[in-house]
Amino acid sequence: MKKSRMFLVLLATVTVFCLSACTASHTSKKNDSDSSTEQSGDNKSNPTNETAGTNETAGTDETIKATEKGSVFTDYNGKTADEIAENIQKIRTVTKDDTMENFGERFDYTPDSTGIEKVYSHNAQYHWLSGKDGATEYVTLVTLHSKTGEDDKLQVDQSSYVSITIELNDKETAMAVYDKVCALLQPSWGQIKDDGTFEPFNPIDNRDENSWLTTYGARNISLAWPNENNDHYEMHILISMRVADK
């Protein structure tokens, strides 16, 4: 009888120890995963991970304002690089009440076609054949990727993103916009250090004579020079969605 009691006591002690160890291990893994905005064993060599946050404002106290209806321009003629970069910010900013159906209302010119698919790919496409009033420099395609709830509202998480394609005629403007978008993408590619500061990682940056591609983890920007098939500079941006807090 005494041996049985000793065995039960020993068994209970071992069980408590195992549970404590498992809890500590789980907590450690959770804390490790919370310390960076891109998850991988070697973040610098693995550019395919998703961002862990939705606002990409690491290390800042930026207030993200909601995008007003009709405030996103589709005519890029004569626009400065700063104006275009700000327009891109408006495109990717959503609120808790936004849906794929009302997302297009932010543009000043109704898309020529809209396609929404919520069952399998959770995508919505908004396509333009020209900018407002026939502009030749314009946004041609915006693709929204995000899960939606039963109320049709967007459920933004680390996998939510917006794909934006823009046609530009001026080389200097295209190159300046490219650098500004790189600055927008940088906060999604790094880690929070022990002292609370953000440490960015180096992107994969390839800039050839007639095409550029810069990759920040799962996000990127590319720029193609005019050629025999296209008479414009074509920019493609893959950027995380962010949620307005004001």
N, C-alpha and C positions, 0 to 999 in steps of 0.2 A: 504493500500500500504506500509506504514511504517512498519507494522507488518510483511509483506511478506519479505521485505528487511532484517529485523532483523533475521528472520528465516533462510534465505539463508546464511547470514554471520555466524550465529551459526553453521549451517550444514557444511560449508566450514572449520570452525575452528576445529570441531570434526573430520572431515575427515583427515585433516593434522595431527592432534594428533595421530590418529589411525595408519596412514601410518608410522609416525616416530617411534612409539612403535614397530610396526612389523619389521621395518628395524633394529632397535636396537637389538630386540630379535634374528633375523636371524644372525646378525653379531656376537652376543655373542655366539650362538651355533656353528658357524663356527670356531671361535677362540678357543672354548673349544675342538672341535674335532681335531684341528691342534696341540694341545699341547701334544699329546701322540702318540706313535707308535703302540699301541693296543687300540682299542676302546671298552669301556664297562662302565656300571655304577659302577661296582666294579671289576677292572681289575684283582685283585689277585684271585678272585673266579670264573672268567669266562675265561676258557682257549680256547675258540672256536673262538675268533675274528681274523680277518685277519690283517696283518701288514699294516700300512698306507704308508710305504715307500718301495722302491724297492732295496735299496742298503744296508740297515742294518748297517750303519756306523755312528750311532748317536754319536755325541761328538768327532768325529775324522775327520781328513783332508786326509783320505786315498785316494790315486789315484788308481782307479780300471783299470787294464790293460786288454785289450781284450785277449781272449784265442786263441792261435795260432793253426793253423791246424795241427793235429797229435801230439799235445803236451800233451794230457791227456792219461796217461798210464792205461792199463787194467790188467797188471800183477802186483799183489801186493806182490809177494814173495820177502822177504828180504827188503821191504820198511819200513822206519821208520814212527812213528806216525806223525811227522811233514810233511813228504813227502805226506802221505795219506791225511792229512788235507788240504794241499795246492792243491792237486789233486781235492778234493771235491770243493774247491773254483773255480777252473777252469771249472769244470762241470757246475756249476750254473751261471757262468758269460756269458752274451750274449751281442751282440751289436745291434744297431738299424737296421742292415742289415741281421741279422740272421733269418733263417726260420726253420721250422720243417724238411725240406728236407736236409738242409746243416748242421744242428746241429750235426749230427753224424760224420762229418768230423773232429771234434776236437779230436777224439779218435785215438790211434795208431793201433787199431785192429778193423776191420770192424765188426759190430754186425752181429750175425747169422740170426737175423730177425728184421725187422722194421715195425711198424704199425702206420699209421697216420690217425687221425679222426678229421676233422675240423668243421663239421657241427653241432654236438650236444655237445660232451664232450670237444672238443679242446685239445685233447691229442695226444702225440706221444710216442711210446714205442720202446726202443732199447734193444735187448736181446742177451746175450752171453751164450754159453754153456761151455766155458772155457776162461781163459785169453790168452794173446798172447803166442804162442808156447806151448799151452797146460797147462798153469799155473793153479795150483789148488787153489791159493788165487787170487781172481779177482772180478771185478764188474760184477754181473749177470744181473742186470736190471736197466735201467734208464728210468723213465717216466717223460715226459715234459708236463706241463699243462699251457697253456697260450692262450689267444685269438690271432687271426691273422687278418691282414687287407686284403683288396682286392689284395694287391701286395704280399700276402703270408708272409709278414714279421711279426715277433712276436710283439705283442702289450703288453708290460710288464706293469702290474699294481700291486696293492696290493694283488690280488688273484693269481698271477703267482707263480708257484713253481716247483721244481724238486724233484722227489722221487728217491732215490738211494739205491740199495741193494748190499751189499758187503759180500763176504765169506772170513773169515780169519781163520788161524790155530793156531796162537799163542795168548794165553790168555792175556799176558801182553800188547802186541801190541793192541789187541782189546779194552782193558780197557783204554789205553792211548789215542787211537783215539776217543773213546767215550767222554772223558773229553774235548778233543780239539774241537770236534764238538759242544759240549754244549757251549763252549766259543764263537763259531761262531753264535749260535742261540740266545744267551743272548741279544744282542742289538736289537732284534725284540720284546722284551717283557719288556716294561717300558714306561716312560713318560719323556717329556722335562719339567723341572721345570721352574719357573718364572725367575730364574737367568741364564737360558740357558743351564744348565748342565743336563745330562741324569741320570735318576734314574731308575735302573733296578728293576723289580719285581721278587719275588721268583718263580721259576718254580715248577711244580708238579713233584716230584722226587721220583720214586719207584724203589728200587734196591734189588730184592730178590736174593736168592742163585743161581738161574739158569736163571734169566731173569731180564733185566733192562728196564725201560721206563721213560724218562724225557720229559715233555711237556712244551713248551713255547707258550702259546696262541694257535694259529692254526698250529704251527710247533712243531716237535718232533724228538726224536731219540730213537731207541730201540736196545737191544742186547740180543740175545738168545744163551744160552750155548749149546754145543753139547749134543745130546740125541740119542735115539735108531733109530731115523729117519734121523738125520743129524750128520755128523762127524766133523762139523766145527762150528765156531762162526759166526752167521749170524747177520749182522747189517743192520738196515733199517733207512734211514734218510729222513725226509721231511723238506726241506729248501727252503726259498724264492729265486726266481731268482733275480739277480742283473744286472744292465746295466753298461757296461764298459764306462769310460769317457776318455779313452786314447787308 
